[in-house]
Amino acid sequence: MNTKDLDYFMSLVELRKYTRVAATFSVSQPAVTQAVKRLEREFEVELVTQDRAHQQTHITRAGQLLYKNAQKINKQLQLAHVEINDAKQERIKFGLPPIIGMLYFPQVAGKLLKSGILQQTDVVETGSGHLISALKKGEINIALLGSIKPLDFEEFTSIHLGKRPFNIIASPDNQISKRSSVKFAELKDQDFINLDSKYVHPLAFKAYSESAGVTPRVTYTPPDIAWVKGLVAANLGISLIVKDVVNPTDRLVSIPLEDEVPERFNISIAIRKDYPLTELEDQFVNLMSQIVLSD
């Protein structure tokens, strides 16, 4: 089967005009017609019908099924091109969320640097939500991901490294900072400053809110952790964030939550399923697996 025939057919389903498909690919209209006929012979079924009275192109149910599967085939072919092109150069395409990069990655960075592996690594730094998409598309091949529950994607092979609790952070000037612990329901009247949707924290915030039966107000969603910490330190709101974010030099108080909510900040190594690691990538993953999350 000629994959170009599938390209023409998919475009015909979307545009419903042979002339427009021909113009899109800079080919003749008969070339598009012959491509559809070859596919119909291949599958021994009618894929397209013409209502000449109304000048309309109809896609049969068989044609709709082929279109659905052709989309999957096209994505896999695109991914194959990306992976084979990457194989020509000995580089590791790695995704790392800023929080994990700041708090946990330094544990193994020295070993990666000393072994020469870090110098052969191209790092994409963004939130876990964006990295999941990049991993599926082949823009990266390995990622350290944060999630509110252990990773469960059929597209990935994952190595769970551990989990850390979410805490509330507040300015020392906020009355809530005087508490040794707090229930999330008690925060219903507090203004929250949350990380944006690139991160997993909004999902944790939703889970805690639903469990407590409250809807606290989110006044701002900054794009990175430094903004969150700065705004909270200025007493412009509080935030729900992984416990380890607060360090002794911050003008912040970290308050444990009493709620028995299963959501935690889980950290995992994720690799696209069926992606064969190179020897260099295998060494990289083995070193990454040495990250330890303290209790």
C-alpha positions in Angstrom: 0.0 0.0 0.0 1.3 3.5 -0.9 1.2 5.7 2.1 0.7 8.7 -0.2 -2.7 7.1 -1.2 -3.7 7.3 2.4 -2.6 10.9 2.6 -4.8 11.8 -0.4 -7.7 9.8 1.1 -7.5 11.5 4.5 -7.4 14.9 2.9 -10.5 13.9 0.8 -12.4 13.0 3.9 -11.5 16.4 5.4 -12.0 18.6 2.3 -14.7 16.5 0.5 -13.5 17.9 -2.9 -11.1 16.1 -5.3 -10.0 19.4 -6.8 -9.1 20.8 -3.4 -7.1 17.7 -2.5 -5.3 17.9 -5.8 -4.4 21.5 -5.2 -3.2 20.8 -1.7 -0.7 18.2 -2.9 0.0 19.9 -6.2 -1.1 16.8 -8.3 -3.7 16.3 -10.9 -7.3 15.4 -9.9 -7.0 12.0 -11.7 -4.1 11.1 -9.5 -6.3 11.6 -6.4 -9.1 9.6 -8.0 -6.7 6.7 -8.9 -5.3 6.7 -5.3 -8.9 6.2 -3.9 -9.5 3.4 -6.4 -6.3 1.6 -5.4 -7.4 1.7 -1.8 -10.8 0.4 -2.7 -9.2 -2.5 -4.6 -6.9 -3.1 -1.6 -9.8 -3.4 0.9 -12.3 -4.7 -1.6 -14.9 -2.2 -0.5 -16.4 1.1 -1.6 -14.9 4.0 0.4 -16.3 7.1 -1.4 -19.6 7.7 -3.2 -20.5 10.7 -5.4 -23.8 12.5 -5.4 -23.4 14.1 -8.8 -26.9 15.8 -8.7 -25.9 17.8 -5.6 -22.1 17.7 -6.3 -21.4 16.1 -3.0 -18.8 13.6 -1.9 -19.9 11.0 0.7 -17.6 8.8 2.8 -19.0 5.3 3.4 -18.8 3.7 6.8 -15.9 1.6 5.5 -14.2 4.9 4.5 -14.8 6.4 7.9 -13.2 3.3 9.5 -10.2 3.6 7.2 -9.8 7.3 8.0 -9.8 6.6 11.7 -7.1 4.0 11.4 -5.1 6.0 8.8 -4.8 8.8 11.4 -3.1 6.3 13.7 -0.9 4.9 11.0 0.1 8.5 10.0 1.1 9.3 13.6 3.1 6.1 13.9 4.9 6.9 10.6 5.7 10.4 11.8 7.0 9.0 15.1 9.2 6.4 13.1 10.7 9.3 11.1 11.6 11.2 14.3 13.0 8.1 16.1 15.1 7.0 13.1 16.4 10.5 12.6 17.4 10.7 16.3 19.2 7.3 16.0 21.6 9.0 13.5 23.0 11.1 16.4 24.1 9.9 19.8 22.0 12.3 21.9 19.6 11.8 24.7 16.3 13.8 24.4 15.1 14.2 28.0 12.2 16.0 29.7 12.5 17.5 33.2 9.9 19.5 35.2 11.4 22.6 36.9 10.4 21.5 40.4 11.9 18.0 40.0 15.0 19.6 38.3 15.4 21.9 41.3 14.7 19.5 44.1 15.7 15.9 43.1 17.7 15.8 39.8 20.8 17.3 41.5 21.2 13.9 43.4 22.4 12.3 40.1 23.6 15.3 38.1 27.1 14.9 39.4 27.3 11.3 38.3 25.8 12.1 34.9 28.3 14.9 34.5 31.3 12.8 35.6 30.4 10.0 33.2 30.0 12.4 30.3 26.4 11.5 29.8 25.0 14.9 30.8 27.1 16.5 28.1 25.2 14.3 25.5 21.8 15.2 26.9 19.4 17.7 25.4 17.0 18.8 28.2 13.5 20.1 27.7 12.4 21.8 30.9 8.6 22.4 31.3 5.7 21.1 33.4 4.8 17.4 33.5 1.6 18.0 31.5 3.6 19.3 28.5 6.2 16.7 28.8 3.7 13.9 28.6 2.5 15.3 25.2 6.2 15.7 24.1 7.0 12.1 25.0 4.0 10.8 23.0 5.1 12.7 19.9 8.7 11.6 20.1 10.0 15.2 20.8 11.7 13.6 23.9 12.3 9.9 24.6 12.8 9.8 28.4 11.3 12.0 31.0 11.1 12.5 34.8 7.5 13.2 35.5 5.5 14.3 38.4 1.9 13.0 38.9 -0.7 13.0 41.7 -0.9 9.2 41.4 1.6 6.6 40.1 1.8 6.9 36.3 -0.7 4.7 34.4 -0.3 5.4 30.7 -0.6 2.5 28.2 1.8 4.4 25.9 4.6 4.5 28.6 6.9 2.2 30.5 7.5 3.8 33.9 9.8 3.4 36.9 8.2 4.7 40.1 10.9 6.5 42.2 8.6 7.5 45.2 6.2 10.1 46.4 6.2 13.3 48.5 3.3 15.0 50.3 1.6 18.3 49.3 1.7 21.0 51.9 0.3 24.4 52.3 2.8 27.2 52.1 2.0 30.6 53.6 3.7 33.9 54.6 4.7 34.2 58.3 2.3 37.2 58.3 -0.7 35.0 57.5 -2.5 33.7 60.5 -2.6 30.2 59.0 1.2 30.0 59.4 0.8 29.7 63.2 -0.9 26.3 62.7 1.1 23.0 63.0 -1.3 21.4 60.6 -4.6 22.2 58.9 -7.6 20.6 57.3 -8.2 21.8 53.7 -11.8 22.7 54.5 -10.5 25.3 56.9 -8.9 27.1 53.9 -12.2 27.8 52.1 -11.9 31.5 52.6 -8.2 31.8 51.7 -6.9 33.2 48.4 -4.8 30.6 46.6 -1.9 31.2 44.2 -1.5 28.0 42.1 0.9 26.9 39.4 -0.6 26.8 36.0 -1.9 23.7 34.1 1.6 22.7 32.8 2.1 21.3 36.3 0.2 18.6 38.2 -0.5 20.9 41.2 -3.9 22.1 39.8 -5.0 18.4 39.8 -4.0 18.0 43.4 -5.8 21.3 44.3 -9.0 19.9 42.6 -8.7 16.6 44.5 -8.3 18.3 47.9 -11.1 20.7 47.1 -13.5 18.0 46.1 -12.6 15.8 49.1 -13.1 18.7 51.5 -16.3 19.9 49.7 -15.0 23.5 49.4 -14.1 25.8 46.5 -11.4 28.2 47.5 -10.7 31.1 45.3 -7.7 31.0 43.0 -6.5 34.6 42.4 -3.6 33.9 40.2 -1.8 31.1 38.3 1.8 32.0 37.7 3.9 30.0 35.2 6.7 29.0 37.6 7.6 28.1 41.2 9.6 31.3 41.8 6.6 33.4 41.2 4.4 31.3 43.5 6.9 31.5 46.3 7.4 35.3 45.8 3.7 36.1 45.8 3.0 33.8 48.8 6.0 35.4 50.7 4.4 38.8 50.1 1.2 37.5 51.7 -0.9 37.8 48.6 -2.2 34.3 49.1 -1.3 30.8 50.1 -0.5 27.8 47.9 -0.8 24.0 47.7 2.6 22.7 46.6 5.0 19.8 47.1 6.5 19.9 50.6 10.1 20.0 49.6 9.8 23.4 47.8 10.3 25.4 51.0 13.9 25.8 52.1 15.4 27.6 55.1 16.2 30.8 53.2 12.6 31.3 52.1 10.3 33.6 54.0 7.7 30.9 54.0 6.0 28.5 56.3 5.1 25.0 55.2 2.0 23.5 56.9 1.1 19.8 56.7 -2.4 18.9 55.6 -4.5 16.6 57.8 -6.7 15.3 55.0 -6.5 11.6 54.2 -6.4 12.2 50.4 -4.5 9.6 48.3 -3.0 12.3 46.0 0.8 12.8 46.5 3.6 14.2 44.3 4.7 11.0 42.6 7.9 11.0 40.7 8.6 8.5 37.9 10.9 7.9 35.0 8.8 7.5 31.8 9.9 6.0 28.5 7.7 5.6 25.4 6.6 2.0 25.3 8.4 -0.2 22.8 11.1 2.4 22.3 14.4 0.6 22.3 16.9 2.4 24.5 20.4 2.9 23.2 23.3 1.9 25.4 23.8 5.5 26.4 20.2 6.0 27.2 20.2 2.7 29.3 23.1 4.1 31.4 21.2 7.3 31.8 18.1 5.6 33.0 20.1 3.4 35.4 21.7 6.5 37.0 18.3 8.3 37.1 16.9 5.4 39.0 19.2 6.2 41.9 17.2 9.3 42.9 16.0 8.8 46.5 13.0 10.5 48.0 13.5 11.0 51.7 10.5 10.5 54.1 
